[in-house]
Amino acid sequence: MAMLWWIDKDCNGSLHIGRRGAPPLTADMRVLLAKGYLKMQRVASYMALSPSRRDNKLTVTPLAKSVLAKVAVPDADKAYIIAASKSASFR
């Protein structure tokens, strides 16, 4: 739930994955995708030199927002996921 909270709150509801400087698609993200809490889509890259390049983008679904409204994510979990995002150590 902490990762879902982080994507929703700190990343404004969406997160690019798999490109340089971005986190990879982790096992936890795959679980959230399977449960329907995240949606993955291919979007145009921001790189001007490669207009045909596509990136993966995870977006928080309305189902996840309703679940997050009912759940209180512990502060320790929030601190862990924020630290993992800053040190690039997602599992």
C-alpha positions as CSV (number, residue, x, y, z in Angstrom):
1,M,0.0,0.0,0.0
2,A,2.9,2.3,0.6
3,M,4.0,2.1,-3.0
4,L,0.5,2.9,-4.1
5,W,0.3,5.8,-1.7
6,W,3.7,7.1,-3.0
7,I,2.6,6.9,-6.7
8,D,-0.7,8.7,-5.9
9,K,0.6,11.4,-3.6
10,D,4.2,12.1,-4.4
11,C,4.1,11.3,-8.2
12,N,0.7,13.0,-8.8
13,G,-1.0,9.8,-9.7
14,S,1.3,8.5,-12.4
15,L,4.9,7.2,-12.7
16,H,7.1,6.5,-15.7
17,I,9.0,3.3,-15.3
18,G,11.8,1.5,-17.0
19,R,13.6,4.5,-18.5
20,R,16.9,6.1,-17.4
21,G,16.6,7.6,-14.0
22,A,13.1,5.9,-13.3
23,P,12.4,2.8,-11.3
24,P,12.0,-0.5,-13.0
25,L,8.8,-2.5,-13.0
26,T,9.1,-4.3,-9.7
27,A,7.3,-7.4,-8.4
28,D,5.2,-5.2,-6.0
29,M,4.1,-3.1,-9.0
30,R,3.1,-6.2,-10.9
31,V,0.9,-7.3,-7.9
32,L,-0.8,-3.8,-7.9
33,L,-1.3,-4.1,-11.7
34,A,-2.9,-7.6,-11.3
35,K,-5.2,-6.3,-8.6
36,G,-6.4,-3.5,-10.8
37,Y,-4.9,-0.7,-8.6
38,L,-2.5,0.4,-11.3
39,K,-2.9,0.7,-15.1
40,M,0.1,0.6,-17.4
41,Q,0.1,2.3,-20.7
42,R,2.6,3.1,-23.4
43,V,3.0,6.9,-23.9
44,A,5.1,9.0,-26.2
45,S,8.6,9.8,-24.9
46,Y,9.5,13.3,-23.9
47,M,12.8,13.0,-25.9
48,A,12.8,15.3,-28.8
49,L,15.5,13.4,-30.7
50,S,13.5,10.2,-30.6
51,P,9.8,11.0,-31.4
52,S,8.9,7.4,-32.0
53,R,10.2,6.2,-28.7
54,R,7.6,5.0,-26.2
55,D,7.7,4.9,-22.4
56,N,5.8,2.9,-19.8
57,K,3.6,4.9,-17.5
58,L,1.8,3.6,-14.4
59,T,-1.4,5.4,-13.4
60,V,-3.4,5.0,-10.2
61,T,-6.9,3.8,-10.9
62,P,-10.1,5.0,-9.2
63,L,-10.4,1.6,-7.5
64,A,-7.0,2.3,-5.9
65,K,-8.0,5.8,-4.8
66,S,-11.1,4.4,-3.0
67,V,-8.9,1.8,-1.3
68,L,-6.4,4.4,-0.2
69,A,-9.1,6.6,1.2
70,K,-10.1,3.7,3.5
71,V,-6.6,2.6,4.6
72,A,-4.1,4.5,6.8
73,V,-0.6,3.8,5.5
74,P,1.8,3.8,8.5
75,D,4.4,6.5,8.6
76,A,7.2,4.0,8.8
77,D,6.1,2.5,5.5
78,K,5.8,6.0,3.9
79,A,9.4,6.8,5.1
80,Y,10.7,3.5,3.7
81,I,9.1,4.0,0.2
82,I,10.3,7.6,0.0
83,A,13.8,6.5,1.0
84,A,13.8,3.7,-1.6
85,S,12.7,6.1,-4.3
86,K,15.5,8.5,-3.5
87,S,18.2,5.8,-3.3
88,A,16.9,3.9,-6.3
89,S,16.6,0.7,-4.3
90,F,13.0,-0.5,-5.2
91,R,12.6,-4.3,-4.9
